[in-house]
Amino acid sequence: MARVPYADESGSTEIKALADQIRAERGGRMLNLYKMLLHSPPVAAGWLHLFTAIRQQSKLAGRYRELATLRVAVINDAQYEYRAHVPFARKEGITQAQIDALDNWQESKLYSDAECAVLAYSDAMTRQIHVANGVFDALRPHFSPRELVELTATIAGYNLVSRFLEALMIDAEASRATTG
């Protein structure tokens, strides 16, 4: 059960308009994540804008975005985020075997060099914050400067998502959903 009750979507004209925008941009659904964010319309609007950019406007290939997102969710034990993103990862070509191996990816032979670099970067950004030069340098042959910025924003953003979800104990939706 969530630590804070979900916002009333009809609470004000500002909240109703924002709820309508969220539904329009998120396939007609209002996720519990956004129901919570609606307590602060400026934060909800900024969140929507940021994650629309990360998920829908980035040049970074979706498989790298979803691999990083799932790894962040595994590290942070964020089940809502993890369950929500498995279908997207599969859609982006990540195999179930790769998903299942995320806990111990370093021991797996299932990932390409670029995927291993993304996973190592996700680990470093999530666990140590300060990324060693060698970890970052392993990304350079695979990604443009724009893609490096977008990958970094993705990892940072989904750390934000998992921390928000877990701190407020936001309930998972009954069916498949997306975060962000």
Backbone hydrogen bonds, N-H to C=O, Kabsch-Sander energy under -0.5 kcal/mol:
donor,donor_aa,acceptor,acceptor_aa,energy
3,R,168,L,-2.6
4,V,168,L,-0.5
7,A,35,K,-2.0
9,E,7,A,-0.7
11,G,8,D,-2.0
16,K,12,S,-2.6
17,A,13,T,-2.4
18,L,14,E,-2.0
19,A,15,I,-2.8
20,D,16,K,-2.2
21,Q,17,A,-2.0
22,I,18,L,-2.7
23,R,19,A,-2.4
24,A,20,D,-2.2
25,E,21,Q,-2.3
26,R,22,I,-1.6
27,G,24,A,-0.5
28,G,23,R,-3.6
29,R,26,R,-1.2
31,L,29,R,-0.5
35,K,31,L,-2.2
36,M,32,N,-2.0
37,L,33,L,-2.2
38,L,34,Y,-1.9
39,H,36,M,-1.8
40,S,37,L,-2.5
44,A,37,L,-0.6
44,A,40,S,-2.8
45,A,41,P,-2.6
46,G,42,P,-2.1
47,W,43,V,-2.8
48,L,44,A,-2.5
49,H,45,A,-2.2
50,L,46,G,-2.6
51,F,47,W,-2.8
52,T,48,L,-1.8
53,A,49,H,-1.9
54,I,50,L,-2.3
55,R,51,F,-2.3
56,Q,52,T,-2.4
57,Q,52,T,-0.7
57,Q,53,A,-1.3
58,S,53,A,-0.5
64,Y,61,A,-0.8
65,R,61,A,-1.8
66,E,62,G,-2.9
67,L,63,R,-2.0
68,A,64,Y,-2.4
69,T,65,R,-2.4
70,L,66,E,-2.7
71,R,67,L,-2.2
72,V,68,A,-2.5
73,A,69,T,-2.3
74,V,70,L,-2.4
75,I,71,R,-2.7
76,N,72,V,-2.6
77,D,74,V,-1.0
78,A,73,A,-2.5
79,Q,77,D,-1.0
82,Y,78,A,-2.5
83,R,79,Q,-3.0
84,A,80,Y,-2.2
85,H,81,E,-1.6
86,V,82,Y,-1.4
89,A,85,H,-2.6
90,R,86,V,-2.5
91,K,87,P,-2.1
92,E,88,F,-1.5
93,G,90,R,-1.7
94,I,89,A,-2.4
99,I,95,T,-2.2
100,D,96,Q,-2.9
101,A,97,A,-1.3
102,L,99,I,-1.3
104,N,101,A,-1.0
105,W,102,L,-1.1
107,E,104,N,-1.6
108,S,105,W,-1.5
116,C,112,S,-2.6
117,A,113,D,-2.2
118,V,114,A,-2.1
119,L,115,E,-2.6
120,A,116,C,-2.6
121,Y,117,A,-2.2
122,S,118,V,-2.6
123,D,119,L,-2.4
124,A,120,A,-2.6
125,M,121,Y,-2.9
126,T,122,S,-2.0
127,R,123,D,-3.1
128,Q,123,D,-0.5
128,Q,124,A,-1.6
129,I,124,A,-1.7
130,H,128,Q,-2.7
131,V,129,I,-0.6
136,F,132,A,-2.0
137,D,133,N,-3.3
138,A,134,G,-1.3
139,L,136,F,-1.6
140,R,136,F,-0.9
142,H,139,L,-2.0
143,F,139,L,-1.2
148,L,144,S,-2.4
149,V,145,P,-2.2
150,E,146,R,-2.6
151,L,147,E,-2.8
152,T,148,L,-2.3
153,A,149,V,-2.5
154,T,150,E,-2.2
155,I,151,L,-2.5
156,A,152,T,-2.6
157,G,153,A,-3.0
158,Y,154,T,-2.7
159,N,155,I,-1.4
160,L,156,A,-1.8
161,V,157,G,-2.3
162,S,158,Y,-2.2
163,R,159,N,-2.3
164,F,160,L,-2.5
165,L,161,V,-2.9
166,E,162,S,-2.5
167,A,163,R,-2.4
168,L,164,F,-1.8
169,M,166,E,-0.5
170,I,165,L,-2.2
